[in-house]
Amino acid sequence: MTIVIFIEGENKTYTFKLRKNVKWSDGKPFTAKDVENTFLWLADKSYDGRYMVVVDKLAGYEDYRDGKVKTFKGVKVIDNYTIAFNCKTANVTNFSNIAGFPIMPAHIYKYESGKTDKMKAMQDKAKIIGSGRYILKKYVPDEYVEFKANPNWFGGKVNVPNLIIKLYHESDAFDELQQGDVDIRTGLAARADTEARINKIGFVSINKYLANAYSYIGFNLRDERLADKRIRQALTYGFNRKAFTDVYYNGYGTVCNEPISQVSWAYTDDVNKYEYNPTKAKQLLEAAGWKKGADGIRIKNGKKLSFIWETYNGSDYTDTIVPMIKTDWKRIGVDVQISETEFDELVKKVYTERDFDMYNMAWSLTPDPTSRDIFHSDYDVPDGNNSIGLRDAEIDRLSVAAEEAFDQTKRTELMHQYAKRINELLPYMFIGQYNQLDISNVRVKNFEVSPFCDWTSKIEKVQLAR
């Protein structure tokens, strides 16, 4: 939404005045009805996605979701270009949740109560449209997506009329760049050998910055073995994360110990570092009653300390970390077997089915570092972001309190407490925070990126020199 905003009622009512010159790429006007339509889908009882956090703080959400009322009082269309949102409480994330969520066109995805499955089925057949800078021209699965400039974009004419986003394996990135077949390559993990290789190309620019992100291994806390935090702590002490970080990032990454990036105002260094200590790991496992069996793998009540680690294929990251962690954990009496699959299947297994022992992924974070939907008990539901099943009253309290504190000093204090509590509980084994490389051909001008601004944010300013 492009808007003028009025905030009323002690930061609980947000009134948006929409631009009147915004059109969908099929020429239809973008109105408040489109916005309302989107939020009704999110609040519907049949919605089973991961973004209930966008609507669950709006007034009347529960009653509307549960079918007790027919009107969602948290969203009110005032006229074609004015819409108001009424929130249950004042919360610093209210604005970003409302204003930052993508809007669906009501004339294509018209809201029907209880019919989310019907809407999802339409997505595979309906024409894909938007209201942004570009229009989808062609999509070839697993190869590329082609766009052309949107003549109806309210911002005017973009400098680059055609855009192709290619999909390829990490190992192909250098060849594509060196041959000049790709102008921009984003999201490469910064490594000394990677940067040296890129520099040899000679006609590319490197944009290097600490990513607002972290990588992790998630533990299924519904598993009685992993429900014991001593086991999670032992596994973390028992893996040499610094050795992995040094090997994989070649000095361009650091070990992570909390769910907040070092680029954030909420980051604190005052947490347990869990430095590699196999002796400490063994002590924790012994204290938890896990004794070494004849084959060296620990056992308790007839059950082995053996896990299946779900991961995705085709990644240099995975190829590097897997053998290192298997070796380190074997030394402390823990067995781990690897199950590789396509990334989409991994997401389904972790978030929808929640059928796993452990898995590895990474979070790209928003500018606001609160992560209530990742660790709060309310989101321990199928397709919720709390896939690992953490339920901790103190985390629930701190995550809500941090969102409701408008005083920055108080908020920082609460976020530090939150980070320390997560660091103690270790629902994730935090692995690393890292520098990111975004590479562009020297003919690409006005290419701007940062930890809080990806390459798409100002794509209309990019130019290609002749």
N, C-alpha and C positions, 0 to 999 in steps of 0.2 A: 504494500500500500504506500502511495505517496500522499502525505497528509499534512494538515495543520492540526495540532492537538491541543485540547483544553483539558486540564486536570482539575477535578473538583472533589468535594466531599472528603477531605483528609486523605487524598491520594487513593481514593477508592472508585471514582467515576472518571472514565476516560472517553472524551467525545472527539471523534475523528471527522475532520472535514476533508473529503476526498477531492482530488483534482477532477475537474469536469472534462478534461481533454484526454483522458486515458481510455484506450480502446483495447479490446482483445485483438489478437492477430488475425481473427476472421472478420474484424470490422465492428463487432458488437460493442456497445459501451460497457465500461467497467463501472459498476455501481455498488451502492451499499448492500443491495440484495445479494451480490456475489459474496461479499464478506460474511453476511449473516448465514448464507447457505453453507459456507465452509465450516463455521463454528457449530452449526446444528449437527453436521455430520460428526464432528469430533465429540460432541456431547451425547450422541445417540447411544441407546442401550446396546446396539449391535456393533458398535465400533470396537475393534479388537487390535488397534495399532498401538504404537509406542509413544503417542503424543497426548495422552490424557492430561499431562502436566500443563498443557496450553489452556485447558478449559476448567480444570477442577477447582480453581480458585475463584471462578465467576459465581455470582449470586444465583442460587437456585439450581446449581449443577446437579446435585444428587437427586433432587425431586424430579427434574426433567429426565435424567438418565434412567431412573427407576420407573418412569411412566406415571408418576403421581400427579403430574400437571402436564398440560399440553403446550404451555408457553415457557420458553427459556428466558427468565427475567434478567439474566446476566447479559443478554444481547438485545439491543433495541434499535431498529431502523427508524430514524427520525424523518428523513426524506431520501431522495435518490442518491444524494452525495453526503449524507451525514449519518453516522452510526455511533451509538454510545455503548460502552461496556461497563457494567456495574460489578465490582469485585467484593468478595466477602470481607476481606481485610486489606489494609494497606500493605503493599509488598513491593520491594524494589524490582522484582522480576516481572511484575504485571505488564508493564509497557512492552518489554522485549518479547514476552510470550505472545502478546496480542499483535503488535505491529510487525513482528518478524516472521510470522507464519505465512507460508505460501497460500494464496487464495485460488479456489477452484471456480471455474465459470458456472454459474447457476443454469445457464441455458443449455449446458451439456450434462452436468452432473446435478440435476435438480434433486434436492433433498427429499427422501421418502423415509419416514420413520420405520426403523427396524430392517432396512434394506441395504445395509452396508455391503453385503455379499454381491448384490445386484450392481452396486456402484463399482466395486472392484472388478467385476467381470466386464463392465463397460470400458475400463481403462485399457484393455487389450485390443479394443475394437474402435474406440472413439478417436477422432482426429485430435492430435495433440496440439493445443494452442496455449499461448501465454500472453502477457502484456509487456514483456521486456524488450530488450534490444534486438533479439534475434528470433527467427521462426524456424522450427524444425523442417528441414528439407528432405533428409533421407537418413534412415537408420539401418545399418547392417550389423546384426548381433555379433558380438565378440570381435568386431573389426573397427567400425568408426560410426560417428554421428555427424551429419552435415547440417549446417545452419545457414540461413541467409538473413540479411538485415530486415528488420521489421519496419515497413514503411509507415505503420501506424504508431510507432513508438513516440510517446509524448515528449521525450527528451531531444528529439530531432534526429539528424542523420549521423550514423556512426561512421568512423573513418575507414574501417575494414568491412567491406560488404559481405564477405563470405568467410565462414569459420568452420573448420573441420576438427573434431576431437577424436583422436585415434587411441585405440586400446592396444597395448602391447606389453610384453614382459620387460622387467627391469633390465635384463641383459641386452635388450635391443635398443635401449635408449641412446647409447653412444653412436651406434651406426646410423640411426635416423638423423641425429644432430649433425654428424660429420658429413653426411651426404647432402645436407641442406634440405631434407625432406620434411623436417619438422622445424618450426620457428620457435616454439616455446615448449619446454619440458618442465613440469612442475612436480613437487612432492618427492624429490629424491632425498633419501637420507644422506646427510653430509658425512663423508668419509674422506680421509686424506688421499687414498688411492683414486677415489671417484673424482675429486676436485682436480688432481694432477692430470688425470686422463682428459677431463673436460678442457683444461687449460691448453692442452696440446692441439685442440681443434683450431684455436686461433681466431675464429670469427664469431664467438659467442660471449655473452656477458653472464656472470654468475651473481645471483642475488642470494646471499647467505644470511640466515637469521635463526635464532632459537625459536623452535616451533611452539605454539600454544597447544601442546599435546603431550601425551605420554603413552607408553606401551606397558602391557601388564599381562599376567596370567590370572584368570578368574577361577576361584574355587567354588564348587557347589556345596554350600553350607547345609543343604538338606541331607547330604551324605554324613552318616554318623561319625565317620572318621574325620572328615574335614570340618565338622561342626565344632570340634575342639580347637580353640585358637592356638593351643600349644603345638598342634600338628602343623598349622599354617605358618606359625613362627619358625618351627624347626625346618620346614621346607625352604623358607626364605633364608635363614642362616646357612642352610646346607647347599645353597647354590651360589657360586662365585659370580655375582652379577657384574662386579667391576671388571673381571676378566672378560666376560662376554661383551660388555660395553666397549672395552678397549679393543677387542678383536674386531667387532663388527663396525664400530664407528671410527676407529683409528684416532681417538682423541677428540672427536667432534660430538661426543655425547657424554652424559653423566648419569649415574645411577639415580633412580627416582624412588622416593619413599613416601609419597603422599599424592592425592588426586588433584594437585594444583601445580600448574607450571611455574617455573622460575620467573617468567615474564609477568606474572600476575602480582597485583598489589596484595593479594591474600596469602602469598607464599610465605612459609616459615621454614627456617633451617633447624629449628629447635625440636627435632623429632628423633626417634631411634633410627640409626642408620643401618641396622641389621647387617653389619659388615660380615664377610664370609667367615664362618666359625663352625666347622663341622663338629667340633667337640661340644659346643653349646647345643647344636642341633641334636646330637645323640642324647645329651642329658635331658632335653625336653621330651624326646620320644620315649626314653626310659621312664621318666616321671609320669607320662601318660599311659604307661602300662604296655608299651610295644617292645617286645623282646625279640632279639635276632633268632631266626629259625636256622635249620640245618643248612639251608641254601644261602644264608646271609640276608635274606629278606625278613623284615620284622613281621611279627604275628601277634595277634591278641584275640582271645576267645575264638580261636580257630579261623580267623579271618586275616588275610595277608594285607600288608600295607603296599598294595599294588594298584596303580591308577592307570586309566586310559586318558591320554591327553589328546583332545580334539584340536586339530589345526587345519589350515588351508594350504593347498599345494601351490607350486609355482612362485615361491617367495625365497629370496636369498636370506632374509631375516630368519625364516623358519628353518632353512637348511643349516644355518649357523648355530642357532640356539639349541636345537633338538639334541645333537650328540653331546654337547657340553652339559646340559642339564641331566641327561641320562647317566653320564659318567659320575657327576657330582652326587646325585641322589643315591646311586648304587653304593657309594662309599659310606653313606649313613644308614643303609639298610632299607632303602625305598626303591621299589621297582616302578617304572613307568613305560607303558607301551603307547605308540603313536598311532593315531587314526587320522589320515589325511582325506580331505574332501574339497569340493569347490566351495568358494567363500559363501555363496548364497545358501548352500546347504548347511554350512556351519552356522550361519545366522539363524536359520530355521531351527536347528537342533538346540541352540543355546537359548534363544528368546521365546520361541513358540512352544517347542516340546520340552525344553528345560531338562533334557536327557543327556547329562554329561558328568564326568568327574571334574575335569578342568579343561580350560581352553585358553588360547592366547589371541588377543586383539589389541587395538589401540583406540584411544579417544582423542578426537580433535575437539578442543574446547571452545566455548563461546567467550566473548570478551568478559562477561560476568562469570566468575569462577564457581558460583554455587552449583551444586550437582544433586539437588534434592531428589530428582527422579531416578538417579542411579543407585542411591543407597537407602532411601527412605522406605519404611515398611509398606507404605501404601502402594508402591510400585513393584512389590513382589507378587506379580500376577502374570499369567501367560501374555507374552508380547510386551510386558513392562520392561523398562531398562534395568531394574533390579533383578537381573537374571540369576544372580548367585544366591538370592534368598536371604540377604542380610536383614535381620530384625533386631534392632537395638534401640531402646527407648532414648538413650542419650544422643545417638546420631539423629533420631527423629526430631528431638527437641532442638538441637543445635542447628540443624539444617533449616528448620522453620524460623527459628529466632534470627538467624543470619539474614534471611530474606525479608524479615519484618523490621529490621533495624535500619533506619535512614541516616543515623549518625555514623560517619565513616570510621571513626575511631572505635566505636563499639562494634561495628560490623567486622572490622579487622580482627579484633580480639576474639569474637565468636568464630570466625573462620579459622583462626589459629587453633582454637580448642577443637574444632571439628576435624582439622587435619591430624591433630595429635591422637584423637580418639580412633580415627580410621587407621592410623599408623599402628596403633596398639592391636586393633581387632584383625587387621590384614585380611579383609574379604578378598582382596586381590594381592598377588605378589607383584608389587610395582617393579618394573624392569628399568626403563630408561626415559629420560627426556633428551632431546637431540636437536642438533642444528638441521635445518632444511635447506636444500638447494633448489632454487627455481632458475632455470637456465633459459636465456633468450638469445636468438640470433641478433647480431649487431644491427641488422636492418629494422628490428622492432624498436620503436621509439615510444616513450611515455609508458613503459611497462612498470607498474608500481605494485609492490607486494610487501607485506610485513606480517608479524605474528597475528595481527588482528584484521588483516585486509588481504583476501586472496586475489588471485589474478582476475577473477570475474567481476570484482567489485567496481573496477573502473575501466572495463574493457572498451567502452565507447571512446576513451581517450587514446587508445593504442593506435599507432600509425605504422605503416610499412614504408621505409625509405625506398626510393626507386634506385 
